[in-house]
Amino acid sequence: MAYYHVHGPIPDGISQSEGYKMFENYIASGVPMDNFDGFELVSRVHAP
């Protein structure tokens, strides 16, 4: 199991809102390499 922590500056509330929408879409949609022979991504979790 792997955990990743991402940290970065957000200049204003509008940027935060737009960025968060994109992040939610990424978590919901997944990517083609989420599952391949010998590997399966079980979940993506965001805990604010």
ChimeraX attribute file (.defattr): number of C-alpha atoms within 10 A of each C-alpha:
attribute: neighborCount
match mode: 1-to-1
recipient: residues
	/A:1	4
	/A:2	3
	/A:3	6
	/A:4	5
	/A:5	4
	/A:6	4
	/A:7	6
	/A:8	5
	/A:9	6
	/A:10	11
	/A:11	8
	/A:12	8
	/A:13	9
	/A:14	10
	/A:15	11
	/A:16	13
	/A:17	12
	/A:18	10
	/A:19	13
	/A:20	12
	/A:21	11
	/A:22	12
	/A:23	12
	/A:24	11
	/A:25	11
	/A:26	12
	/A:27	13
	/A:28	12
	/A:29	8
	/A:30	13
	/A:31	10
	/A:32	7
	/A:33	10
	/A:34	11
	/A:35	12
	/A:36	9
	/A:37	6
	/A:38	5
	/A:39	9
	/A:40	10
	/A:41	12
	/A:42	9
	/A:43	9
	/A:44	10
	/A:45	9
	/A:46	7
	/A:47	3
	/A:48	3
